[in-house]
Amino acid sequence: MLIAAGPWSSFGFLAQRVWEGDRVNFEVVTDTGSADAVRELAGELRDVSSEFATTTAAVPGELLVGLRCLPEALGRRTFSRFDRADGTLTIDLTVSQERFAGQTVAWQREELGRLLEERFGHVLATTSAPWSPAQREAVRHAARTMLLSAGWLDGARSRARALLEQGQPIDQVAEAAGLESAEVEDIYVAMLTEHG
């Protein structure tokens, strides 16, 4: 399966060719403002995409993942569709600029990972793509592996949370997770609020 190749003119995204090989024509696709790190994070996903393409080589079609971080006032929503004419599955993930503005890169990374994994699960269960159950599972597994490899799932914030749950001091957790102490403190406060 090819990842993130598609008809860019229909999306109005910024598209940048970043890698081309025997099985993959991969492009980073983003439409974001300057208040977030989504454009930078799209590059991380690109960096781990070749494994996805190799793992899903037996699955016909293409996968286009678009990442948008836009003002809520635009009313843009996440959508997915499968185009039978060209065999392209599109996942267009839109997140709120207001929600992402001011958040750390680690927070944005893990939130995008959570949302993408959720979307993959929904899309693979409901798409009209002519894939067998085994092919759908291969795509789901490859997507999860790609997100884990990029640190978008079970990343630094998740590691910090696990260490805090073990009773580790904030400064040691920050060092072990590679986060600023202030971010670890925020995670700790959120944990206290959840359990409060």
N, C-alpha and C positions, 0 to 999 in steps of 0.2 A: 504494500500500500504506500502510495506517495503521501507525504505530509506537507500541508500548507502550500499546495499549488492550486491555482484557481483563476477565475476570471476577475481580475482586480478592478476592472472598470465598473463592475456592478457594486462595488463596495465603497469606493471613494476613500480607501485606506492609503496610507503611505506604504508602499511595497518596496522591499530591497532584496535583490538576489544575493544570497550569502553562501551557498554551497551547491554544487551540482555533481552528482555521481551517477553510477549506473542505474540506481533504483530511485534516487531522490532528486527532486527539483524542489528545494526547500526555500521558502521566502518568509521573512519576518513581516508580519502584518500588524500594524498598530494604528490607532487613531486616538491620540491622547493629548492632554494639555501638559503644561509644565509643572503642575502642582503634585505630580505623582511620579513613580518610578516604573510605570508599566512598560514604557518603551525600552528601558534598560533591561527589565526582566524578560521581555520577549526575546532578547538576545540570549539569555540563559537557556531558554527553552530551545532555541535554535541550536545551541551548542551540544545538546544531548539528543537531537532528533535523528541522527543517523542510526542509532540503535533501534529506535522505533521502526524506521523504514526496513531495516534488515529483518527484524522479528516478524513484521507483518507482510513480507514480500509476497506471500502466497494469497493474500487477500486482495481481490481486484478493487480498483478505484483509487480515488485521491481523497485526502483529508485536508481541509482548509480550516485553520484555527485563526480567528481574528480576535484581537484584544483591544477593547476600547475603554477609555476612562473619560467620561464626559459629564458635563453638568446635568443634574437631575432635571432642570427646566426643559431640556431638549426632549425628554420623554422617551429616549431610546431604550429599548429593551433587548435582553439576550434572546437569540433565536437560533434554531438549528433547522437544517433541511438537507434532503438528499436529492440531487438532480440526476435523474435516470439518464438523461441525454448524454452527459459527459462523465457519469459515475463519480461525482464529487459530493462528499459529505461535508457540509459547512457547519461549523460551530462558531457563532459570532457572540462572544462574551462581552457584555457591557457592564461596567461597574461605575459607581457614583464617584465623581470627582470630589464631591463634598465629603464623602466617607473616607476616601483614600488620602486626601490632602492632609498633611501634617503627620501621617503615620510613618513609621520607620520602614525602610526597605524590607527588613526581615518580616514585618507584619504583612506588608503588601504581597510579598512572595508567597507566604503560607496561605493568605486569604485567596489569592488567585489559584493556588494549587487545590485548595478545598473546593472552590467553585467549579474549576475545570473537571475535577474528578467526579463531582456531583453531576455535572452536565454530561460527561461521557457516559455515566451509568444510565441516565435518563434517555439519552439519544440512542444508545445501543439497544435499549429495551424496546424502543418505539419506532426506530427508523424503518423506512420501506426499502432500505438497501437489500439486495438479494444475497445476503450472507447467511451461511449456515450458523447454527448455535456455536459451533467450535470456532468459526471465524470471528464471530462477535466477541467471544471470550478472549481470543488472541489479541484483538484490538484493545479490549478493556485492560487486559493484563499488561500489554505493551505501553499503553498510556500511563497506567499507574507506575510502572517501572521507570518510565521517562520522568514523571513528576518527582518520584523519589530520588532519582539520580541527580536532578537539578536542585534538590533541596526544597522543592515546593510543597512536599508532604513530609511530615516528621522532620522538619528543619530545625534551625537553631532555637526558635521559640518553643517548639515542642520538647526539645532536649532540656531547655532551661526549666520548663514546667515540671518535667519528670524529676529533675534534680531537686527542685524546690519541694516537691512532694515527698522526697526522701529526707528533707530537713537540712539540706546543704545551705551554708551561708550565701547570701546574695553575691558578695564579691567573688567567691569561688565559682558560683554558678555562672556569673558573667564571663569569667575567664575561660571556663570549660566550654561554654556555648559560643564564645566569640561575639558576645553582645555587650553593649554599654550597660553599666550598672543601673542607670535610670530606666532602661527598657526592662531589665530583670525586675526592678522594683515595681514597675507598672504591671508586669505579669503576676507578681506576688499579690499586689493589691486586688487585681481582678479575681485571683483564686480565693482570697479572703471574702470578697463580695459574693462570689458564687456559693461559698459554703456558709456564709453568714446568716 
